[in-house]
Amino acid sequence: MKRITAVVLLISAASPLCSGEVPPDIADMKVQDLRAEGDEKKRYFVIHKPTPPPTQGWRTLFVLPGGSGDAQFQPFVTRIAKNALPDGYLVVQLVAPVWTTQQAKDIVWPNDRSDVPEMKFSTTDFFLAVRAEVEKAHKLDSRHSFTLTWSSSGMSGYTLSLLPKAGVTGTFVAMSVFHPGALPPLAAAKGHPYFLYHSPQDFIPIAQSEAARDMLQKAGATVELQTYEGGHGWRGNVFGDIRQGIEWLERQLNPF
């Protein structure tokens, strides 16, 4: 297990989206605000650097933000696309739908096993609908299809990794709980790479990520657990750490 020392700096997701202003540092990025299947509840962003499509197809990073999972994370996710990824990546950010006020507080990203009677579709259904539309609009490199989730979305990251129909080839989960009883069978993790990121000072015990590492490895997955100092949140060299995780996932798929 690797440990890095981080400056205690929490990256805020606050943005001027509501005013329509674009922060100057990301004004050059390409951002589309879309709705899968024309459904207002299936909102997502497609984000990338202003570069031509790669010949072999775009690599994709699907982001399900933690916290409230809402559209206010778009500037932060756009900065991930600009500062943490090489050219040739599409970043696809899903926006968590709100079914009830209580659900939005307790289960930001509900799935099939979640007790949310009001939901019209699960997070998995949402992901599959978005993925299908992105595949229609862009040539994708199916070998590199990663997810980035944290905090409230972490369990959805694990879930998608265990569903072959999702087509996820690498999983980055940060500062999250791990409840295997709420997941599909872990046997599906065999051969899958997971990059886990957690702080020993997090209010979510690091034992959660350690259990994920141990149980996924037992199921045949390849797992790297990296720790950082400072507690819950994106802290320190945020984009450098995300880049490191994505590069690690890429190496597992391209070892030579």
N, C-alpha and C positions, 0 to 999 in steps of 0.2 A: 504494500500500500504506500503510495507516494503522499508526501505532505509538502505543502507550499506555504510560505508565509505571505499573507496578504495585508495590504493597507486596509484599515477599517473604513470602507467607503461603500455606502449603499447606493446603488444605481436606481434612481426613481423612474417609474413608468409614466410619470405625469407628462402631459403633452399639451400643446396648443391646438389640438385637433378641433376642439369645439369652436374656436375662432377662425378656423380655416387657414391659419398660418402654418407654413412649413419651416421647421428649424433650418437655418442656413447650412449647417454641417451635413445635412442629408438632402438638400434641395436638388442635388444631381441624380438622386436615385429614382428608378422607375417603380411606381407604386400603382397598382390597380385595386380598386375597391369593388368587389364582386359579390354576387348572390348565387349560390349553387341551386340549380333547378328553378330559378326565379323566386325562391323562398326567402323572405326577409329574415327569417330565423337562421338561415344558413349563410351568414355573411363571412367573407374571407378576403384577405389581401394577397396579392401576388407581387413580390418585391425582388428586384435584382439590380445589379450594376448596369450602367448603360453600355453594355457590350453586346456584340452579335451572338446569336445562339451557337453553342459549341457544335462541331460536326457530329460528334457522337451522341449529342443530346444533353439537355440540362441535368445536372445533378440536383436533387431536391432535398430541402430541409423543411419538414412540416413542423410548425411551431404551434403548440397549444399553451398559451401563457398561463402562468400560475396566478395566485391572487384572485381577483375578480374575473380574469380571463377576457376582459372586455377590449373594445377598440382603442382605448387610451394607451394600450401597450404598443401600438403600431410604430411610433417613433423609435422606441427601444429596439423592437424587432428589426426595424430598418437599419439601425446602427449595427446590429448583429450582422445583417447582410453585407453591410459596407466594410466593417472593421474586423470581423471574425472569420470571414469566408473568402476563399480565392475566387477569381473569376470563374464563371461557368456554373454558378449555383442559382437556382430559383429558391426563394424562401416563400413558403406559403403559410400564412398566419390565419388560423381559425379564430373566430370570435365566439366566445361562449354564449349560447342562447339562454335567456332568462325565462323560466317557466313559472316560477313563483318567487316572491321575495325571500321566503324561507329557504327554498332550494338554492337560490343564488348565494346564500350565506353558508349553507351546510355542504352542498354537493355541487360544486361549480360545473363539473364535467360529468354528468350522470351517464351511466351505461346500463346495459340490459339487466344487470343484477342490482341496480340502484332502486330504492323505494321512492320513485317520483311518478305517481300516477298521472300527473298533468303533462308529462313530456310527450311530444308527438314523434320524436325520433331520438335515438341514442347517440352518444358521441361517436361510436363506431359507424353508425349509419351516416352521420354528418361527414366524417372523415372520408368514407368511401365515395360519397356524392361529390365532394370537393376534388378528390383524387381523379375521379373519372373526368371531370370537366377540365382539370389541368392537363390531363393526358390528351384530351381532344384538341386543346389549344396550343400545346407545345410538344416538341419532340423531347422525350425524357430518357435519360440513362437509367434504366431500371436496376442496374447493379448498385447504384448509389441513391438510395431512397431512405433518408434518415428522419427520425423525429427528435425534437427537443421539447422536453416538458419539465416543469418544476413545481414544487409545492402542491397546490390544489390539483394540478393536472398530471402529477406524477403517476398515479395509478392508471390513468388512461394511456400513458406511454408504455407501461408494462403490458397492458391489455392488448394494444395494437401490435406489439412485438410478438405476441403469442397467437395471432390470427393470420394464417398464411394468406387469406384473401386480401389483407391490408397491404401486402407487398413491401413491408418495411424491412430493410436490410441492415439497419444499425440503429441503436437506441441510446439516447443521452437523457438521463434522468437526474435532476438535481433536487436536493433538499426536500425529499419526499418520504411519505410513509410507504410501507410495503406490507400488504395483507394478502398472502397467497390464497386464502380462502375465498377472496372476492375476485379472483382471476381465473381465466381459462387454465386448463392443465399445463403445468410447467414443462412437461415433456416436449412441448412445442418450442422450447427455448434452445434445444440442441443445435449447436453450430452458430447461434446468433451472438453478435458482439454487443455488449452493454458497457457504457461509460457512465459511472455513478459519481456524483459530486456532492459532498456533504461536509458540514462543519461540526467538529466535536462540541461546539457551544450552541448548536441549533436547539430550539425548544422541541423539535422532533428528534428523538434520541438517535444518535448515529448507529445504534444497534439495529435500527430499521434497515439502513443501507448495508450494514454488515450481514444481516440475515438474507437480504436480497442477493448479495454477492455469493454467499455460501450455498444458498438453495439453487440459484441459477447455475452456478458452476457444477453442482451435483447433477443437475439436469443436462449437462453437456454444453452449456453456454461458455463463452469467453467473456470475462468480466474484469474491468479495471475500476478500482475505487480510489478516487483522489479526494483528499481532504483539504480544507482551507480554514483559516482562522477568522473569527468574528461573529459567528452566529448566523441565524436565518437571513437570507437575502443574497443578492448578487453583490459581491464585495471585492475590493482590490482590483487586480488586473482582469476584469471581467471578460473583455473581448479576447484577451490572450488565453485565458483559461478555456473559453468556449472553443477557440481555434484549436487548442491542444486536444480537446476532446474529439472534435470532428476529425482532426488529423489521425488520432488513434483509431477511430472507427474506419477511416479510409485504409489504414495499414492492415487492418484485420482482413479486409476484402482484397487487398493488393499487397501481399507480404513480400514480394520481390521487386 
